[in-house]
Amino acid sequence: MHNLGFALDGAWRVLLAGLLLGAGLPALFTLGVRSLAWGGGGDAEVHETGVTGPTPRPLGTALGWVCFGVVLLAVVLGIAFIVASGFGKTISFADVFPTIVDK
């Protein structure tokens, strides 16, 4: 009976990691694109009266770049994890910055 509990415990962890990395990073990238579009204002649109759309919003631009930075950091850490494990090492998060250490 304990094996079923262990299997379900591992299954929900894999499901959570898959949702976070498989759907979470593309969703965060999408939010970054939407934030940049919102932050850019309406310069690309011209209304019937000839007046451009709303003014630019710096908060949207900053939020978009933060989203892109988080996605880029996740990709770099993923590649570093794959390369480190290929050399028989692992990544440790014991310090403030991730470091590559021996297994």
C-alpha positions as CSV (number, residue, x, y, z in Angstrom):
1,M,0.0,0.0,0.0
2,H,2.9,2.3,0.6
3,N,4.1,1.9,-3.0
4,L,0.9,3.5,-4.2
5,G,1.5,6.5,-2.0
6,F,5.0,6.8,-3.2
7,A,3.9,6.6,-6.9
8,L,1.2,9.2,-6.3
9,D,3.7,11.5,-4.5
10,G,6.1,11.2,-7.4
11,A,3.3,11.7,-10.0
12,W,2.1,15.0,-8.6
13,R,5.7,16.3,-8.4
14,V,6.2,15.5,-12.1
15,L,2.9,17.0,-13.0
16,L,3.7,20.2,-11.1
17,A,7.2,20.5,-12.8
18,G,5.6,19.8,-16.2
19,L,3.0,22.5,-15.7
20,L,5.5,25.0,-14.4
21,L,8.2,24.5,-17.0
22,G,6.1,23.1,-19.9
23,A,3.3,25.7,-19.7
24,G,4.5,28.2,-17.2
25,L,7.5,29.6,-19.1
26,P,5.6,30.0,-22.4
27,A,2.8,31.7,-20.5
28,L,5.3,34.0,-18.8
29,F,6.8,34.8,-22.2
30,T,3.3,35.6,-23.5
31,L,2.7,37.9,-20.5
32,G,6.0,39.7,-21.4
33,V,4.9,40.2,-25.0
34,R,1.5,41.5,-23.8
35,S,3.1,43.8,-21.3
36,L,5.4,45.3,-23.9
37,A,2.5,45.9,-26.2
38,W,0.5,47.5,-23.4
39,G,3.6,49.5,-22.3
40,G,4.2,50.7,-25.9
41,G,0.9,52.6,-26.1
42,G,-1.1,52.9,-29.2
43,D,1.4,54.3,-31.7
44,A,0.8,51.5,-34.1
45,E,-2.9,52.2,-34.3
46,V,-4.5,55.2,-35.9
47,H,-8.1,55.9,-35.1
48,E,-10.6,57.3,-37.6
49,T,-10.1,60.8,-36.3
50,G,-6.4,60.6,-37.0
51,V,-5.5,60.7,-33.4
52,T,-3.1,58.0,-32.1
53,G,-4.0,55.7,-29.3
54,P,-3.1,56.0,-25.6
55,T,0.2,57.2,-24.3
56,P,3.1,54.8,-23.5
57,R,3.2,53.2,-20.1
58,P,6.7,52.6,-18.7
59,L,5.4,50.1,-16.1
60,G,4.2,47.8,-18.8
61,T,7.6,48.0,-20.6
62,A,9.5,47.3,-17.3
63,L,7.1,44.4,-16.5
64,G,7.7,42.9,-19.9
65,W,11.4,43.0,-19.6
66,V,11.2,41.4,-16.1
67,C,9.2,38.5,-17.6
68,F,11.7,38.0,-20.4
69,G,14.6,38.1,-17.8
70,V,12.9,35.3,-15.7
71,V,12.4,33.2,-18.8
72,L,16.0,33.7,-19.9
73,L,17.3,32.8,-16.5
74,A,15.3,29.6,-16.4
75,V,16.6,28.6,-19.9
76,V,20.2,29.3,-18.9
77,L,19.9,27.4,-15.6
78,G,18.3,24.5,-17.5
79,I,21.2,24.4,-20.0
80,A,23.7,24.7,-17.2
81,F,22.1,21.8,-15.4
82,I,22.3,19.6,-18.5
83,V,25.9,20.5,-19.2
84,A,26.9,20.0,-15.5
85,S,25.3,16.6,-15.3
86,G,27.1,15.6,-18.5
87,F,30.4,16.3,-16.7
88,G,29.4,14.4,-13.6
89,K,28.7,17.5,-11.6
90,T,25.5,19.1,-10.2
91,I,24.2,22.6,-9.5
92,S,24.0,23.7,-5.9
93,F,21.8,26.5,-4.7
94,A,23.3,26.6,-1.2
95,D,24.8,30.1,-1.8
96,V,23.1,33.1,-3.2
97,F,24.2,32.3,-6.7
98,P,23.9,28.8,-8.2
99,T,27.3,27.0,-8.4
100,I,28.5,23.9,-10.1
101,V,29.9,21.4,-7.6
102,D,30.9,17.7,-7.6
103,K,28.3,15.1,-7.0
